[in-house]
C-alpha cells in the first residue's frame, strides 16, 4: 500500500480529514498525526486514536 504524505495545515486555516469509526480509521488517524510530529504513544496521538476508534 502506498501512502501520500500530506504536510500539516498552515496555522489559521481550516483542514478536515474524515476517518471511519473503526480500528482501521483509528490507525490511519494515528499515522496522520504521527507524520505531523505527534509521535506514537504521545498524549495527542493516543487521544486521536481513542476518539476516532469510538
Secondary structure, DSSP 8 states (H G I E B T S, - for coil): ----------TTS-------SSHHHHHHHHHHHHHTT--TTSHHHHHHHHHHH-
